């Protein structure tokens, strides 16, 4: 009777493993899609108010840093985060977007990168 229980548990583990392997990681969005969206909707020169309205409409968390003495490279930067852009059993991938603005609050550049975190 003991061995039948062990066999059932082993078969269940194998079945779960095969299901996960076939399904693979879940990807909600990726960096190329985000880059295309930004290029199509937020070209250089876009006012910060329009960038913020776009992020709000997409439900993307964001915050603006007017001035940073500790990290001057983030001065006039809107930081945005797409949480859960990808997911596997061990790692959650978020996408960070940094929008840089000039002294007139017009978009000068942006960068997009993936940040991997725990489950």
C-alpha positions in Angstrom: 0.0 0.0 0.0 2.9 2.4 0.8 4.4 1.9 -2.6 1.1 2.7 -4.4 1.0 6.0 -2.5 4.6 6.8 -3.5 3.8 5.9 -7.1 0.8 8.1 -7.2 2.7 11.1 -5.8 5.6 10.5 -8.3 3.2 10.3 -11.2 1.4 13.5 -10.1 4.8 15.3 -9.9 5.8 14.1 -13.4 2.4 15.3 -14.8 2.7 18.7 -13.3 6.3 19.0 -14.6 5.3 18.1 -18.1 2.4 20.5 -18.1 4.7 23.4 -17.0 7.4 22.4 -19.5 4.9 22.4 -22.4 3.3 25.7 -21.3 6.6 27.5 -20.6 6.9 31.0 -19.2 4.0 33.4 -19.5 4.8 36.6 -21.4 2.3 39.5 -21.2 4.4 42.0 -23.1 8.0 42.4 -24.1 10.6 45.1 -24.7 10.1 45.3 -28.5 6.4 45.8 -28.1 6.9 48.5 -25.5 9.5 50.2 -27.7 7.1 50.2 -30.7 4.3 51.7 -28.5 6.5 54.5 -27.3 7.9 55.3 -30.8 4.3 55.4 -32.2 2.7 57.4 -29.4 5.4 59.4 -27.7 7.9 60.9 -30.1 10.7 63.2 -29.0 9.3 66.6 -28.1 6.1 65.2 -26.5 5.1 67.3 -23.4 5.5 65.6 -20.1 1.7 66.0 -19.4 1.0 63.9 -22.5 3.5 61.2 -21.5 1.8 61.0 -18.0 -1.7 60.9 -19.6 -0.5 58.0 -21.8 0.9 56.1 -18.9 -2.3 56.7 -16.9 -4.5 55.5 -19.7 -2.4 52.3 -20.0 -2.6 51.7 -16.3 1.2 51.9 -15.9 2.6 53.0 -12.6 4.9 56.0 -12.8 6.4 58.9 -10.8 8.4 62.0 -11.7 11.7 63.1 -10.3 12.2 66.9 -10.7 15.7 67.0 -9.2 17.9 64.4 -7.6 21.1 65.5 -5.9 22.0 61.9 -5.0 21.6 60.6 -8.5 21.7 63.6 -10.9 21.2 61.3 -13.9 17.6 61.0 -12.8 16.8 64.7 -12.8 13.7 65.5 -14.9 12.9 61.8 -15.3 9.6 60.1 -15.4 10.0 56.5 -14.1 7.4 54.0 -15.2 7.1 50.3 -14.4 5.1 47.6 -16.1 4.8 44.9 -13.5 4.5 41.2 -14.4 5.5 41.6 -18.0 6.7 38.1 -17.9 6.6 35.3 -15.4 8.1 31.8 -14.9 8.1 29.6 -11.8 11.2 31.3 -10.4 11.4 34.8 -11.8 9.0 37.7 -12.5 10.0 40.1 -15.1 9.1 43.8 -14.9 9.8 46.4 -17.5 11.2 49.7 -16.4 10.8 52.8 -18.7 12.7 56.0 -18.1 11.6 59.1 -19.9 14.0 62.1 -19.8 12.7 65.7 -20.3 14.4 69.0 -21.0 13.9 72.2 -19.0 10.7 72.9 -20.9 9.2 69.5 -19.9 9.5 68.1 -23.5 10.6 64.5 -24.0 14.2 64.2 -25.1 14.8 60.4 -24.8 13.6 57.2 -23.2 15.1 53.9 -22.2 13.4 50.5 -21.7 14.9 47.5 -19.8 13.7 44.3 -18.1 14.2 43.9 -14.4 13.9 40.3 -13.0 12.7 39.8 -9.5 11.7 36.8 -7.4 8.4 35.0 -7.5 
